[in-house]
């Protein structure tokens, strides 16, 4: 799949495979802005749960998600309350107005089929990131759809960077990188 411009690129994969790291690598190279479907979910849970608010204020989100029960609370809030009430594509619909297509949009947390379908409708390019020994943290993370390409993240940070730049350069016809 050769795309003329890089407007929407999504990173899919299980928690801990390097999706945020991928965006941290490619945004300075290709430009654009990093986004996440879960931004509003985190805002909701931050205001809903005083313990989560306390932990986030103290440690930030990445560390807070490592505490027992926090990731499960986020997933359950989304999968058992928000999506059944407002639709399976609820978080994509919440994110869409924030996307600035004047530059590339890099979404770092595509994990669910409805998000993948939304990305496809929007002309997105999906990179699935895999890492040996990393699997789903919740049954809802089934990853049954096919990504445009898969990148393994089993080596060094430099190896990961080379793989991402190579895939994106080929996909977008950028031999200059």
Secondary structure, 3 states (H helix, E strand, C coil): CCCCCCCEEEEECCCCCCHHHHHHHHHHHHCCEEECCCHHHHHHHHHHCHHHHHHHHHHCHHHHCCCCCHHHHHHHHHHHHHHHHHCCCHHHHHHHCCCCCCCCEEEEEECCHHHHHHHHHCCCEEEEEECCCCCCCCCCCCCCCCCCEEEECCCCHHHHHHHHHHHHHHHCCCCCC
